[in-house]
Amino acid sequence: MKKNFHFGYPSLCELDEFSNLLKDSWDSNIITNNGPLLQKLEKKICEVLNINNYCAVANGTIALQLAIEALEIKGTILIPAFSWIASANAVKWQKCKVKYCDIDPKTLNICPNSIKKNIDASTEAIMPVHIFGNPCDIKSILSISKRYNLKVIYDAAHSFGTTFNGKSVFLYGDISCVSTHATKIFNTAEGGGLICNNENLKEKIKLLRYFGFDDDKNVILNGINAKMSEIHAALGLANIKYFSKTLIHRKKIYSIYRNELNNCNNIAFQEINKGSNCSYSPIIFEDEKICLKIQKVLMKNNVFAKRYFYPSLNNIKNLVANEACPNSESISKRILCLPSSNNINNEDALFISRIIKNA
Ligand SMILES: *Cc1c(COP(=O)(O)O)cnc(C)c1O
């Protein structure tokens, strides 16, 4: 069989390592509701990332919703137009108003000047995204949030393993939310998590995750079911053993692409800040026509690169009123993420680079 090269194949342990972990669950009949595997996973993630709290939930989108609910945000939330649609979905489902900010065309992260320009009397929070695991301009965002009294929720969906000032990037902002979806660098098939430094907020998030019940089963908050099951937690526990290997692998593959394509003068790269996990391998073309042409040529060779993110969120009709975000619109039309999953080896990355160079 000819090898397929896919963007977004999951990083997976051996099947046995996963299924062995499920034996106890089958014996005890505990397959969800804050079971032992979930608690073990939360502890393990704290160890691996050197953080002191992690609340695992059903997916990354509901993590963002819980963060908005926990901080009691009701007004406008600023998000970058260059992101996955879930950033906007979460804000809308919390009945808050979305306002799009433009991005820095180099780092691809939300632009602090655009944040300032978009702040008005209704603005209550900023929800920046560490795009492709590249840490945002956290210092500027902190100073803006202080000056205008805004909450900061980091959409850290891509950022498992990303650091800032030598610490996990999850430790910044009022709350950070991660996704552990199948396509992310560390996965539990579906899943997500919240990290925050405030004790009251931590407790609140735990209650919100479980229908708003307190320890005596009184409903004291407007909760929801956001629990992660034992089955998903088991996959996480089995996969996390390989996380550091995957992190090295993704960085290596991305560096091969960058080295090989560095002297193509119509290809540009994201400016990488210190601490990025390089969990994706994005390349940026001169225009949309070349981008689409290369995607087609790659496809003919069984290489499936993804237009990610496309389109710019402000160009999705039926989502929120359009606002111009020229950098985001321009980048989203001409960016491709190349495959960098565990099944892509060094030779594959060289092969894929050659196809691009020849085209
Ligand atoms: C994947 C992703 C999400 C949502 O995570 P799910 O676990 O798929 O719900 C949110 N924001 C960004 C930027 C993402 O890439």
The ligand as an ORCA input file, in Angstrom:
! r2SCAN-3c Opt
* xyz 0 1
  C      -9.068     22.654     18.526
  C      -9.306     24.066     18.906
  C     -10.337     24.442     19.788
  C     -11.416     23.517     20.254
  O     -11.061     22.351     20.805
  P     -12.017     21.057     20.741
  O     -11.362     20.153     21.722
  O     -11.967     20.553     19.339
  O     -13.380     21.467     21.162
  C     -10.409     25.771     20.180
  N      -9.572     26.709     19.712
  C      -8.585     26.387     18.846
  C      -7.669     27.460     18.380
  C      -8.449     25.081     18.390
  O      -7.501     24.787     17.490
*
